[in-house]
């Protein structure tokens, strides 16, 4: 059951991370991004990759919280 729940979380999160990536970088050029007032000295490909994994992490956390909230109290306390 654990593997199935992980797929319920990770696969939709992967797809949504790709959608978010397309939306964000259709509006912002990665070479013009600043972090706390400093220009980011990474290549475009590096910024695309890093941002994709950040988006995937955030959407995975959201999915994991959804799964956690869908569990009954007995299932939560059993672990």
CORZIQUI-V356069 format. One line per field, one symbol per residue. phi: phi as a letter, one per 30 degrees, with the letter a starting at -180 (. if undefined). psi: psi as a letter, one per 40 degrees, with the letter a starting at -180 (. if undefined). Layout:
phi = ???
psi = ???
//
This chain:
phi = .dddddddddddddddddddedddddcbdddcdbbhicddccdedddddddeddddddddddddddddddddedddddd
psi = ddddddddddddddddddddddddeedhhdeeiihfehhhfiiddddddddddddddddddddddddddeiidddded.
//
